[in-house]
Amino acid sequence: MGTCDYCGSQFQKTRATRKYCTNRCKTNACLDRKPCRIRAAEVQELYRLLDMEFESADELRERLRLILAPELPPIPYETGRVVIPRMD
């Protein structure tokens, strides 16, 4: 038995189904896949970032987020510290 990497359901492993329970899950996983490689310009920017000095690790984290995932919202700060949302 195996667990589908896309939907998490249990399925009988065969040669045709190794990671996904059906072809539909395999296709959907391909459509939802996030890119695993970064562009050369991003690599150069990361090397420049390594040469810089930062006041805090949070500032470095924010710069990394801007390079690698600019579409994500900024990390929330309050009095110089990262705000972790509560689940209450």
Secondary structure, 3 states (H helix, E strand, C coil): CEECCCCCCEECCCCCCCCCCCHHHHHHHHHHCCCCCCCHHHHHHHHHHHHCCCCCHHHHHHHHHHHHCCCCCCCCEECCEECCCCCC
